[in-house]
Amino acid sequence: MVIIVNKHAPEQVIKTLSKFGELVLFETHNITYLQISNHPDIFFCTGNNQLIAAPNTPEKFLSLLQKKGINAIIGNKPVGTAYPESAIYNAVVTNRFLIHNLSVTDPVVLKTFSHLEHINIPQGYGRCSLLPLKNNRFITSDRGIANVLKQKGMEVLYVNPHGIILPGFNNGFFGGTAGVLNNQVLLAGSLNHYNEGEKVRTFLEQGGYKIIELYNGPLLDTGSILFV
């Protein structure tokens, strides 16, 4: 198992994650704005055993992944310095759906997952804002996404993003704090430090998930934890 994670996540997060697979500690410089420049979910779109990478992903990471047996599909458009060009790969892919603001999605992402049902949401930062779980269940910190998915008959837990840390902003997004590995949800932080933590804990446990809190601190939006 290869795990792509923000190089500047807390040391304890990285140490705990290393027990679950080989780490790729991700960072970029002078490509997009500083607060998200080290976020894997800005440069990579994952799902259905596919990995799509922005063409301006630093070559050393593409080479490192290749050495680990992972050949990324290269996208069409480079990640840009500001929204929406910074969000073109920040889509959610499940075994049934591609969920994103489809007006900004990279064409290679659309083509690669053309066999899935495409669901348009108002938020370009889809993966940051949305954690997909099995059986069409989701957790999101974006009301617009929650409304769209509920209209589609999904089971959606909305949580307030207040208290999720993303330096430089008032708050981060719930999806960006987490990764899913089989029946485990790994969190960059502890639900004990989050106002809606018990609601999240109950929802995940009802869905059959074990919760792995990677460090004892507030939830951090590190740009998702990607298992590839």
N, C-alpha and C positions, 0 to 999 in steps of 0.2 A: 504494500500500500504506500502510495506517495501522497504527501500532504503539502499543499501550497498554503503558506501562512505569512502574514505581515511580519517582516523581519524585526520590526520595532514593537511587536507585542511584548507584554511583560515577560521577563525571564522565566517566571514560574509557568506561564502559559506554554511557552516553547518547550520547557523541560518536561511538562506533563504530556504534551502532545507527542513528544518523541517516543513515548511508549507504544504509540498506536501505528507508527509507520516511519518511513524515511521523510525527512522534512526538506522542503525547498523554501528557504527564507527569502521572501520576495520584497524588492524595493525598486523604485525607479527615480530618476532625477530629470527635472526640466522637461517633462512630457505633458503632465496635467497638473492641476493645482495641488499645492503641497499637502493639504489635509487628506487627500485620497491617493496620493502618489504611490503609496506602498500597499494599496488595497488590491488583492488578487482578483476580486470580482469585477474590477474595472477593466482589466486586461484579458480575463479568461471567462468563457462561457462553458459550463460543464453540464452534462446530462446524457443519459442513454449510452454510457460508455464512450462518449465523444468529448474531446477537448478542443475548443476553438480559441485561438489566440489572436489578439490584435497584431497587425503587421509591424507595429513599432514597439512590440514587447522586446525588451533588451535580449539580444541574441544569446547571452550567457545562460538565461533561464530556459530558452527553447532547447539549447544544446544539452543542458543538464537534464531536462525532462527526457530528451531523446536517449541519453545514456542510460536512463532508468527504464527504457522500453516504452516511452509514451511519445507518440508522434502527433503533435498538434496539427489541426487543420488551421491554416492561416486565413484570417478574415480579410475582408475587402478594404475596410476603412480604418485609418489609424485613430487611436484615441486622441482626442483634442484637449485643448487647454481649459475648456469651459463647457458647461452643459449647453446643448444636448450631446455634443461630440464626446463628452466624457462618459456617457451612459450607454453607448451603442452595444456593448457586450454584457450589460448588467441585466440579463434576462434570467428568468426561472424556467428550467426545463424539467419536466417530470416524464413518466412513461406514457402519459396521455396528452400533455399540454405543453405549449410554449406560451409563456405569460410575460408580456412586456408591453411598453408603449410602442406599438408596432410602427409608428411613424419615425422612430429613431433607430430601430434594430438594424444591425449590419446585414446586408444581403446574404452573406455566407451563412449566418445563423438561420435566417429564414429558409434558405435552401436546404441546409443540413437537416433541419427538423420540419421539413415540408409535410411529412407524413403525420405529424401531430396536429391536434386542434389548436389553432392560434387564438389566444384570448388577449384582447387589447385592454390595457389598463391606463389610467391617466398619469402614472408615475414612471418616468424613465429609469430611475434607480430601483428597478424591480427586485433584483436579488438582494440589494441592501435592505429593502423594506419588507421582504416576504420570505418566510421559512417554509418550504414545502415538506410535508410529511406524507406517510403512506395513507392509502384509502381516501384520497382527495380531502385531506385535512391540512389546514394551513394556520400559521401564526403570522400576523402582520401588524406593523405599527403605522399603517397608512389607511385612513378611513375610506379613501377612494378605491383602493384595491379591495378592501373588505367588502364594500358594497357590490362591486362587480362580481366577485367570486361567490358571494351569497346569492346573487341573482342567478348564477349558474348552478345553484344547488349544492355548493361546497360547504363543508363545515369549517368555519373560520373563527379564530379567536383574535379579536382586536385588542392590542395593548398600547397604552400611552407611551410614546418614546421618551417622555421626561425621565431623566435619571440614567439614560443610556449615554455613555461618554463618547464624544468624538471631538477631540481638541480643535478649537477654532470655530465650533458651532454650539448652538444652544443645546443640542442633543444629537445623538446618532440614531441609527435605525436598528430594529430588533434582528432582522435577518443577518445583518453584518456582524453580529456577535457570535454567530453559531455555524456549526457544520453538522451534518448527519452521516453517521457511519453505521450501516445496518440498522439495528434497533437501539442505537445510542444517539443522543443529542449532546454534542460537546459545546460548552459555552465558555466564552472568554469573560469569565466573571461568575459571581454567585447570585443565585436568585434571592438569597437572604438580604442582599443589598439593593433590591429592586422592589418598588412599591407594589407592583402587580406580580411579584414573584410566585406567590402561592397559586394564583390563577393559572400562571404558566405551568407550574409544577403539576397541578391537577390535570390540566389538558394533556400534557405529555404522558403522564402516567396512565391516564385513561386510554391513550392511544398505543400503549404497550412499549413505551420508550423508557430506557434508563438514562438518567441525566448525569452527565460528567461535567462537574464545575472545575475548570482548568486552573483557577486560582481563586483565593478568597478575597474578593474585592468587587467594586461596582462593575456592571456589565459594560464592556468596551466594544464599540463598533470598530473592528480591526479590518473590515473588508471581507468578511466571511472566512470560513475555514473550508478549503476545497479538498475533497478526497478524490484522487484520480487514479 
